[in-house]
């Protein structure tokens, strides 16, 4: 589904990613872990097409298409979704209006039926159950006045409505209490199926207690330095990230 | 200026003589004297010029140049086609004015409780008990140096007098609807005059709207005064959607009693040139006001808001949020004065003015002016002029929304933050739609 080849990216002239290689197949859940400043969030934002990040080398193929050539909105309509670490507040625009516009843009793109406000309300009601959100959130302005946990649940609600093929969750676990973490993780699990893939970007192993990754990749200084199965996350939890700094580059990161 | 003055006075002079002729002895003699003094004042000062600090960025020469015909001396457009301007919630609590003249057959005040007066100002002047408060109000305004105010005092022939007795809460919004249109090539001028008196502990919602069925050139020169007794609560929504060829000059003047609360939201979308002066005086303790507004202009429209919040006594609070959306070659002026007088301790005054420029050719002049003469106060103000945030646009794009609808949705949201303060559904719906139309988009 996704193939990242020798990806270099910089922001404001500082090189952050220095040769990332990663392959994600349908049905797989990948965790990208690493210390602060290792480039995890940059990788997520590059995949979503954030305008502040410049790709200087390498390529990214999404379902055989050159993802980097597509504008952020086209990527989204093609099925790439990023849950933001810090979701943006959009005053004056209700959650329902925002989501219906996004949903209909995608339907139009795929040549499928658009929904009027009433039809969409029904769809939204069903999807909201996945993240245990009350109806009152739908008429409130997007993320405005939401708690940290509510914002993250709202991201997963958007994911549920847009039904992406590839979901990139950028530090979705940060700032969540244990109940919110459970709701968010269960939401992600409910939405996952063999035709989709998930990339979890996280600093801590805690989220992986709820969402079991098939592969764990450890990023340090812009490179993947170690790869393994879910047991690697537990090892990191135990030992921290320091022991990786001795230059033990994993096989997959050539 | 003198040649313009000659033109303008000739048409207003004729109108003024005609008005005196028409009213004859029907009006109290003090009012006739006041009109004569005001007209003389207007002839002396004329319309303001850009040399005056208060009018620095707003040139009213186009108003001075035109030969306006005050409506009472003019033919009246028919009442057909005005149905579109009705707000459902106020269907039976409204006065309709066409070119400044009350149209009884289009008005209804059935929904108002006994004791509440919503009547023509001429009628109020003719009947005893209201004459005193009207006279005070007119005398206060007559002290103004402004040529526009003087012209209104000299020429007003219709308008509304609203009285809410002590302790009465009026559920239905009271809608004062001003519809204007010029016909037969003559540019109509109307001079609405409104006085709202909300006695102690009363509560009411006033809607003041300006609209036109067409795109003709006309002038509205309005003065609206709102007096709140102790503990009174007035919500005042002003919707200015005049013809985009029209001129709109208006003053709102509110005075708050102890612990009174005044919530004003003003929407300015219409008129080729509009100027709104809104002054709120808090001369009693514990008063609170919200003075919010949105101006949304494009093409060659010019809109000017001058606000003045006067904290004269301790323990008063003012909140102000004015937002502007400018497209095309439009211009906006925001001048927000906040005075905190000697002894007005524990004042809390907040003012924000945010402007969104959708075009490189639009321009805004914003000037917050805070003058504080007390030492134990909490005051803050801020002004911003800019474009939409790149992070906000990216957030929407990352959800599959194309760049243009993303910008439109964010602009709509920017406007909505003010529009949602209007707690009347049909007005909010109308304004939402107007904003979307302006952005050439739907939701």
Interface residues (C-beta under 8 A of the other chain):
Chain A: X48 X49 X50 X51 X52 X71 X72 X73 X75 X76 X77 X81 X82 X84 X87 X88 X90 X91 X92 X93 X97 X98 X101 X102 X105 X106 X109 X141 X158 X162
Chain B: X390 X391 X392 X394 X395 X396 X397 X398 X399 X400 X401 X402 X403 X405 X406 X409 X410 X412 X413 X414 X415 X416 X417 X419 X420 X443
